[in-house]
């Protein structure tokens, strides 16, 4: 036991694992913002008619475009029919000032307001989240100096 304890302080967990654990605890402690703006859906591939003459097939990708507070949020949801995982890739654009978004956080919430995941968008406003599909999930987009935007993610299951 003494030999094992002597080597304990030389153990270093992988940095990527430490980052994931810290991210998980940060999202569990983050309260949902009390003031937010609902985004308006302006495009949904599910609302587009199927081409005449094509056979029905399982759609695995869905594109949604939302607008709120002068921002356009473009989302692509990819689902795997063999699993319950969803890959969400998105980009936030400011119509008034292109390429001037600054620091942006994207959070995934449950329907009861509990945080699930959090990520930061890059300098182009791009972000990615991968999660288990659930009913009533939503994302919030938080930019410094702006009201957070809330977007519902319906019909994922």
Beta strands, then each sheet from edge to edge (+ up, - down):
strand 1: 36-38
strand 2: 40-44
strand 3: 61-68
strand 4: 71-79
strand 5: 85-94
strand 6: 104-109
strand 7: 115-120
strand 8: 126-132
strand 9: 137-143
strand 10: 148-153
sheet 1: 1+ 10+ 9- 6+ 7-
sheet 2: 2+ 3- 4+ 5- 8+
end
